[in-house]
Amino acid sequence: MSYNIGALYGAGLFVAAAVVSICIFQSSEAIQYEKGIIYRDIGIYILSTIAVIIFAVCSAINWVAAVVLLLIYVGLVVVVLIQEKMQTPAQGGDDGNELAGQDGPPKDDEDNKPVKGLTQALLAVKKATVQLVAVVSFGQFLKHKLTMKKERKKKKEGRTLLEWFKLIVEMPVNWLFYLTALPVEEDNYSRNRALVWVPFGVYLWIWCFTKEWYGMIYLEVWLPLVIVLYALFLTTLTQEAPRWFMFFTVVGVVAGLMYTYIFCGILIDMLNTFGVLLCLDNTYLGLTILAVGNALPDALTTVSLCAAGNATMAISGGYAGQLFGLLVGFGLSMLKVTLSQGTQTFDLFNPASINENLLDLLVVFTALIILVFTFLWGVFNNFKMNRVFATIMLIIYACFFIACTIVALCKAVANY
């Protein structure tokens, strides 16, 4: 029980402190929050943490406690919906009245004939200009191709040994992405790439869902899907991106998430091996190293959004994502367990096991400190998060990580 709480709050600490600080450092100016983000997301996160502490003081979690966690998230959703409804501008308005007051489109009268003649003349000039620009653009295209070819040749000759090593290492990964992930932007669309993707992309999807390299499922599922997709692509795809290119975008994004899941799984397995070799406590791995591994997809998404100029959305999503894991993920799992097995022991504050639960207590109260600090900073600094705030967050997280490592090493030395 405490291991699950430690992992959830460890991931939350990583996103809230480390990732949020990185996002703020990437911004040239202080990030201006909305009041709703501070009062709503951070406030409910604080309320949820206090609820978990109360359950730990009571030394038990039953189905009522699990329902309370779920109801807190339902309340958050209701608040978000109400805020969205209040912010949506009313339909209609002066423009609508003006349009409604018109009797219809202006009638074609004699006064409009000179205007039509002038318009036709301008369209003819525009058409001739477009044709001329097309000819000039084709010449510029050929010139650009020749220039790029010379630059590639020059760049190839000037590569260092490190650049060649990096190119060799990245080449298999790039080819793997090319074969199994569709492009998500129309500029990168290619009919040949879409056709090549079919067998390899379908294989990736089946493998992610079944975790089997081969078997009858590939004859029952893989082969029919490949045949259907080839029939669809060969009859509809052209050299230009189709109108339903959104399908390619969705498939490409999901493939990226699949690879994130695969690589994070590999990282977590490596970290598990690292913990076993050094005799580190499972709780320490859960709330620090493994929590970071579990939170990596959210972290990468948050940093990418911030780099694209959506810092407020990224940071609020970082907090809300961890809140969903605590209230819905942990709440649903506890509801299922308590209904099937009865009340579960949650002896986080039990004096007899205080040494065993020291790491969990450390992560829960550190998370509460960071959330309260974020809330107070936003309220008393006009909801602006600057680099001073980011530095303090990083210092708190670094102190937490160092303290947890010292406690875990002391346990490892004592049990060695």
C-alpha positions as CSV (number, residue, x, y, z in Angstrom):
1,M,0.0,0.0,0.0
2,S,2.7,2.5,1.0
3,Y,4.8,1.4,-1.9
4,N,2.0,2.5,-4.3
5,I,1.6,5.8,-2.5
6,G,5.4,6.4,-2.6
7,A,5.6,5.7,-6.3
8,L,2.6,8.0,-7.1
9,Y,4.0,10.9,-5.1
10,G,7.5,10.3,-6.3
11,A,6.4,10.7,-9.9
12,G,4.4,13.7,-8.8
13,L,7.4,15.3,-7.2
14,F,9.5,14.7,-10.3
15,V,7.0,16.4,-12.6
16,A,6.1,19.2,-10.2
17,A,9.6,20.1,-9.1
18,A,12.1,19.0,-11.8
19,V,10.1,19.3,-15.0
20,V,8.2,22.4,-14.0
21,S,11.5,24.1,-13.1
22,I,13.0,23.1,-16.5
23,C,10.0,24.6,-18.3
24,I,10.3,27.8,-16.4
25,F,14.1,28.0,-17.1
26,Q,13.3,27.6,-20.8
27,S,11.1,30.6,-20.8
28,S,12.8,34.0,-21.2
29,E,10.2,35.7,-19.0
30,A,8.2,34.8,-16.0
31,I,5.3,32.5,-16.7
32,Q,1.9,34.1,-15.9
33,Y,-0.5,31.6,-14.4
34,E,-4.2,31.8,-14.4
35,K,-5.9,32.0,-11.0
36,G,-8.0,29.0,-11.8
37,I,-4.9,26.8,-12.2
38,I,-3.6,27.7,-8.7
39,Y,-6.9,27.6,-6.9
40,R,-8.3,24.6,-8.8
41,D,-5.5,22.2,-9.7
42,I,-3.0,22.9,-6.9
43,G,-5.7,23.4,-4.3
44,I,-7.4,20.1,-5.0
45,Y,-4.0,18.4,-5.1
46,I,-3.3,19.7,-1.6
47,L,-6.8,18.5,-0.5
48,S,-6.1,15.1,-1.9
49,T,-2.8,14.8,-0.1
50,I,-4.4,15.8,3.2
51,A,-7.1,13.1,2.6
52,V,-4.3,10.5,2.1
53,I,-2.6,11.6,5.3
54,I,-6.0,11.3,7.1
55,F,-6.4,7.8,5.8
56,A,-2.9,7.0,7.0
57,V,-3.6,8.4,10.5
58,C,-6.7,6.1,10.6
59,S,-4.4,3.2,9.6
60,A,-6.9,1.8,7.1
61,I,-8.5,2.4,3.7
62,N,-12.0,1.1,3.0
63,W,-14.4,1.5,0.1
64,V,-15.7,4.8,1.5
65,A,-12.2,6.3,1.4
66,A,-11.7,5.1,-2.2
67,V,-15.0,6.7,-3.2
68,V,-13.9,9.9,-1.5
69,L,-10.9,10.0,-3.7
70,L,-13.0,9.4,-6.8
71,L,-15.5,12.1,-5.7
72,I,-12.7,14.6,-5.4
73,Y,-11.8,14.0,-9.0
74,V,-15.4,14.2,-10.1
75,G,-15.6,17.6,-8.3
76,L,-12.5,18.7,-10.2
77,V,-14.2,17.8,-13.5
78,V,-17.4,19.6,-12.6
79,V,-15.4,22.8,-11.7
80,V,-13.5,22.6,-15.0
81,L,-16.8,22.3,-16.9
82,I,-18.4,25.2,-15.1
83,Q,-15.3,27.4,-15.7
84,E,-15.3,26.5,-19.4
85,K,-19.0,27.3,-19.7
86,M,-18.5,30.6,-18.0
87,Q,-15.6,31.5,-20.3
88,T,-17.4,30.6,-23.5
89,P,-18.6,33.8,-25.2
90,A,-22.4,34.1,-25.7
91,Q,-23.5,33.2,-29.2
92,G,-24.9,35.9,-31.3
93,G,-24.3,39.6,-30.3
94,D,-24.2,42.7,-32.3
95,D,-22.8,41.0,-35.4
96,G,-25.5,38.5,-35.4
97,N,-28.2,41.2,-35.0
98,E,-26.7,43.1,-37.9
99,L,-26.7,40.1,-40.1
100,A,-30.2,39.2,-39.0
101,G,-31.4,42.7,-39.8
102,Q,-30.4,42.4,-43.4
103,D,-33.0,41.6,-46.0
104,G,-30.6,39.4,-47.9
105,P,-27.5,39.7,-50.1
106,P,-27.1,42.9,-52.1
107,K,-28.9,42.8,-55.3
108,D,-27.0,42.9,-58.6
109,D,-27.8,46.2,-60.2
110,E,-26.3,48.3,-63.0
111,D,-23.8,50.0,-60.7
112,N,-22.0,46.8,-60.0
113,K,-21.2,46.0,-63.7
114,P,-18.0,48.2,-63.8
115,V,-16.9,46.5,-60.6
116,K,-17.3,43.1,-62.1
117,G,-15.3,44.0,-65.2
118,L,-12.5,45.3,-63.0
119,T,-12.6,42.1,-60.9
120,Q,-12.3,39.9,-64.0
121,A,-9.4,41.9,-65.2
122,L,-7.6,41.6,-61.9
123,L,-8.2,37.8,-61.9
124,A,-6.7,37.5,-65.3
125,V,-3.6,39.4,-64.2
126,K,-3.4,37.2,-61.1
127,K,-3.6,34.0,-63.2
128,A,-0.8,35.2,-65.5
129,T,1.3,36.2,-62.4
130,V,0.8,32.8,-60.9
131,Q,2.0,31.1,-64.0
132,L,5.1,33.3,-64.2
133,V,5.8,32.6,-60.5
134,A,5.5,28.9,-61.1
135,V,8.1,29.0,-63.9
136,V,10.5,31.0,-61.8
137,S,9.8,28.8,-58.8
138,F,10.7,25.7,-60.8
139,G,14.0,27.2,-61.7
140,Q,14.7,28.1,-58.1
141,F,13.7,24.6,-57.1
142,L,16.4,23.1,-59.4
143,K,18.9,25.6,-58.1
144,H,18.1,24.7,-54.5
145,K,18.4,21.0,-55.2
146,L,21.9,21.5,-56.7
147,T,23.0,23.7,-53.8
148,M,21.7,21.2,-51.2
149,K,23.5,18.4,-53.0
150,K,26.8,20.3,-52.8
151,E,26.3,21.2,-49.1
152,R,25.6,17.5,-48.3
153,K,28.7,16.4,-50.0
154,K,30.7,19.1,-48.2
155,K,29.2,18.2,-44.9
156,K,29.9,14.6,-45.4
157,E,33.5,15.3,-46.0
158,G,33.8,17.5,-43.0
159,R,32.3,15.2,-40.4
160,T,34.3,14.4,-37.3
161,L,34.8,11.0,-35.8
162,L,32.2,11.7,-33.1
163,E,29.7,12.8,-35.7
164,W,30.2,9.6,-37.7
165,F,29.8,7.6,-34.5
166,K,26.5,9.4,-33.7
167,L,25.3,8.9,-37.2
168,I,26.0,5.1,-37.1
169,V,24.3,4.8,-33.7
170,E,21.2,6.8,-34.8
171,M,20.8,5.1,-38.2
172,P,19.1,1.9,-37.0
173,V,16.7,3.9,-34.7
174,N,15.8,6.3,-37.5
175,W,15.1,3.4,-39.9
176,L,13.0,1.7,-37.2
177,F,10.9,4.8,-36.8
178,Y,10.7,5.2,-40.6
179,L,9.3,1.6,-41.0
180,T,6.9,1.6,-38.0
181,A,5.8,5.2,-37.5
182,L,3.8,7.2,-40.0
183,P,4.6,11.0,-40.4
184,V,2.5,13.3,-38.4
185,E,3.0,16.4,-40.6
186,E,1.8,16.8,-44.2
187,D,5.2,18.1,-45.3
188,N,6.8,14.7,-44.4
189,Y,4.1,12.6,-46.2
190,S,5.2,10.1,-48.7
191,R,3.1,7.5,-50.5
192,N,6.0,5.0,-50.6
193,R,6.6,5.4,-46.9
194,A,2.9,4.8,-46.2
195,L,3.0,1.6,-48.2
196,V,6.2,0.4,-46.5
197,W,4.7,1.1,-43.1
198,V,1.8,-1.3,-43.4
199,P,3.4,-4.7,-42.5
200,F,5.9,-3.2,-40.0
201,G,3.5,-0.8,-38.4
202,V,0.7,-3.4,-37.9
203,Y,3.4,-5.7,-36.4
204,L,4.4,-3.0,-33.8
205,W,0.8,-2.5,-32.8
206,I,0.1,-6.3,-32.3
207,W,3.4,-6.8,-30.4
208,C,2.6,-3.9,-28.0
209,F,-0.8,-5.4,-27.2
210,T,0.2,-9.1,-27.1
211,K,3.9,-9.0,-26.2
212,E,4.5,-12.0,-28.6
213,W,7.1,-12.0,-31.3
214,Y,5.3,-14.6,-33.4
215,G,2.4,-17.0,-33.2
216,M,-1.0,-17.8,-34.7
217,I,-2.2,-14.3,-33.9
218,Y,-0.1,-13.0,-36.8
219,L,-2.0,-15.2,-39.2
220,E,-5.3,-14.3,-37.7
221,V,-4.9,-10.6,-37.2
222,W,-1.7,-9.3,-38.8
223,L,-2.3,-10.8,-42.3
224,P,-6.0,-9.7,-42.7
225,L,-5.1,-6.1,-41.5
226,V,-2.1,-5.9,-43.9
227,I,-4.3,-7.0,-46.8
228,V,-7.1,-4.6,-46.0
229,L,-4.7,-1.6,-45.5
230,Y,-2.8,-2.4,-48.7
231,A,-6.2,-2.5,-50.6
232,L,-7.1,0.8,-49.1
233,F,-3.8,2.6,-49.6
234,L,-3.2,1.4,-53.2
235,T,-6.6,2.6,-54.3
236,T,-6.7,5.9,-52.4
237,L,-3.2,7.2,-51.8
238,T,-1.6,9.6,-54.2
239,Q,1.7,11.5,-54.2
240,E,0.0,14.3,-52.2
241,A,-1.3,14.0,-48.6
242,P,-4.9,12.7,-48.7
243,R,-7.8,14.6,-47.1
244,W,-8.0,12.0,-44.3
245,F,-4.4,12.7,-43.3
246,M,-5.5,13.0,-39.7
247,F,-5.5,9.2,-39.6
248,F,-1.7,9.3,-40.3
249,T,-1.2,11.9,-37.6
250,V,-3.1,9.8,-35.0
251,V,-1.3,6.6,-35.9
252,G,2.1,8.4,-35.8
253,V,1.4,9.9,-32.4
254,V,0.3,6.6,-31.0
255,A,3.4,4.9,-32.4
256,G,5.5,7.5,-30.6
257,L,3.7,6.8,-27.4
258,M,4.3,3.1,-27.9
259,Y,8.1,3.6,-28.3
260,T,8.1,5.8,-25.3
261,Y,6.4,3.0,-23.4
262,I,8.9,0.5,-24.7
263,F,12.0,2.6,-24.0
264,C,10.7,3.5,-20.5
265,G,10.1,-0.2,-19.8
266,I,13.7,-0.9,-20.8
267,L,14.9,1.9,-18.5
268,I,12.8,0.6,-15.6
269,D,14.2,-2.9,-16.0
270,M,17.8,-1.6,-16.0
271,L,17.1,0.4,-12.9
272,N,15.6,-2.6,-11.2
273,T,18.7,-4.5,-12.0
274,F,20.8,-1.6,-10.6
275,G,18.8,-1.7,-7.4
276,V,19.2,-5.5,-7.0
277,L,22.9,-5.4,-7.5
278,L,23.3,-2.6,-4.9
279,C,20.8,-4.1,-2.5
280,L,18.7,-0.9,-2.5
281,D,15.3,-0.9,-0.8
282,N,12.3,-1.4,-3.2
283,T,10.5,1.5,-1.6
284,Y,13.5,3.8,-2.5
285,L,13.5,2.6,-6.1
286,G,9.7,3.0,-6.2
287,L,9.5,6.6,-5.0
288,T,12.7,7.9,-6.7
289,I,14.3,6.2,-9.6
290,L,11.3,4.1,-10.8
291,A,8.9,7.0,-10.2
292,V,11.1,9.1,-12.5
293,G,10.9,6.3,-15.1
294,N,7.1,6.1,-14.9
295,A,6.8,9.9,-15.1
296,L,9.1,10.2,-18.2
297,P,6.3,10.3,-20.8
298,D,4.5,13.1,-18.9
299,A,7.8,14.9,-18.5
300,L,8.7,14.7,-22.2
301,T,5.3,15.9,-23.2
302,T,5.4,18.8,-20.7
303,V,8.8,20.0,-21.8
304,S,7.8,19.7,-25.5
305,L,4.7,21.8,-24.9
306,C,6.8,24.4,-23.1
307,A,9.3,24.5,-25.9
308,A,6.4,25.1,-28.4
309,G,5.4,28.2,-26.3
310,N,2.5,26.6,-24.3
311,A,4.2,26.8,-20.9
312,T,1.1,27.4,-18.9
313,M,-0.7,24.5,-20.5
314,A,2.3,22.3,-20.0
315,I,2.8,23.0,-16.3
316,S,-0.9,22.8,-15.5
317,G,-1.1,19.5,-17.4
318,G,1.9,18.2,-15.4
319,Y,0.1,18.8,-12.1
320,A,-3.3,17.5,-13.4
321,G,-1.8,14.4,-14.8
322,Q,-0.3,13.3,-11.5
323,L,-3.6,14.2,-9.8
324,F,-5.4,11.9,-12.1
325,G,-3.1,9.0,-11.2
326,L,-3.6,9.6,-7.5
327,L,-7.4,10.1,-7.4
328,V,-8.5,7.9,-10.3
329,G,-5.7,5.3,-10.6
330,F,-5.2,4.7,-6.9
331,G,-8.9,5.3,-6.1
332,L,-10.2,2.7,-8.5
333,S,-7.6,0.2,-7.5
334,M,-8.4,0.6,-3.8
335,L,-12.2,0.5,-4.6
336,K,-11.7,-2.8,-6.4
337,V,-9.5,-4.3,-3.6
338,T,-11.7,-3.1,-0.7
339,L,-14.9,-4.4,-2.3
340,S,-13.4,-7.8,-3.0
341,Q,-11.1,-8.2,0.1
342,G,-12.5,-5.8,2.7
343,T,-10.7,-3.0,4.5
344,Q,-7.0,-2.7,3.7
345,T,-4.3,-1.8,6.3
346,F,-2.6,1.5,5.7
347,D,-0.2,1.8,8.7
348,L,1.9,4.6,7.4
349,F,2.1,6.3,10.9
350,N,2.4,3.0,12.9
351,P,5.1,3.6,15.5
352,A,6.2,-0.1,15.2
353,S,7.0,0.3,11.5
354,I,8.1,3.9,11.4
355,N,11.6,3.0,10.2
356,E,10.2,1.0,7.3
357,N,7.8,3.8,6.3
358,L,10.3,6.6,6.7
359,L,10.8,7.0,2.9
360,D,7.1,7.1,2.3
361,L,6.6,9.7,5.0
362,L,9.4,11.7,3.5
363,V,7.9,11.7,0.0
364,V,4.3,12.5,1.1
365,F,5.3,15.4,3.3
366,T,7.8,16.8,0.7
367,A,5.0,16.7,-1.9
368,L,2.7,18.6,0.5
369,I,5.5,21.2,1.1
370,I,6.0,21.7,-2.6
371,L,2.3,22.0,-3.3
372,V,1.7,24.5,-0.5
373,F,4.8,26.5,-1.6
374,T,3.5,26.6,-5.2
375,F,0.1,27.7,-4.0
376,L,1.4,30.5,-1.7
377,W,4.0,31.7,-4.3
378,G,1.3,32.0,-6.9
379,V,-1.1,33.9,-4.6
380,F,1.5,36.3,-3.2
381,N,3.4,36.9,-6.4
382,N,0.5,37.8,-8.7
383,F,0.5,34.2,-10.1
384,K,3.9,34.6,-11.8
385,M,6.4,31.8,-11.7
386,N,10.0,33.0,-12.4
387,R,13.5,31.5,-12.1
388,V,13.7,32.1,-8.4
389,F,10.7,29.9,-7.9
390,A,12.2,27.3,-10.2
391,T,15.5,27.3,-8.4
392,I,13.8,26.8,-5.0
393,M,11.8,23.9,-6.4
394,L,14.9,22.2,-7.7
395,I,16.7,22.7,-4.3
396,I,13.7,21.1,-2.5
397,Y,13.7,18.2,-4.9
398,A,17.5,17.8,-4.7
399,C,17.3,17.7,-0.9
400,F,14.5,15.1,-1.0
401,F,16.5,12.9,-3.4
402,I,19.7,13.2,-1.3
403,A,17.8,12.5,1.9
404,C,16.1,9.4,0.4
405,T,19.4,8.1,-0.9
406,I,21.1,8.5,2.5
407,V,18.3,6.6,4.2
408,A,18.3,3.8,1.6
409,L,22.1,3.5,1.7
410,C,22.0,3.2,5.5
411,K,19.4,0.4,5.2
412,A,21.5,-1.3,2.5
413,V,24.6,-1.2,4.7
414,A,22.7,-2.5,7.7
415,N,21.3,-5.4,5.8
416,Y,24.3,-6.2,3.7
